[in-house]
Amino acid sequence: MDFLDVVRRWSGWIFLALVAALVIMGYHFGNIRFAPLAAGFAILAVVCWTDRGRIPMRSDGIHARRDSGVRPASG
């Protein structure tokens, strides 16, 4: 894991803590207005925890999307 992945994971935990705090405050004060804000932070936590689907590097040194321009001889 590189540094940005660690920051992304920690921010997900912080967003989840904010969700918990807002839910507890909404329950304590009996106010439903905390729900949309808590839902927004829950969505941000899920976005932070999802993997980005990185393409694994090939070990043979050939880039998968590059066209070398070499064509077989026709004729």
Secondary structure, DSSP 8 states (H G I E B T S, - for coil): --HHHHHHHHHHHHHHHHHHHHHHHHHHHT-TTHHHHHHHHHHHHHHHHS--------TTS--TT----------
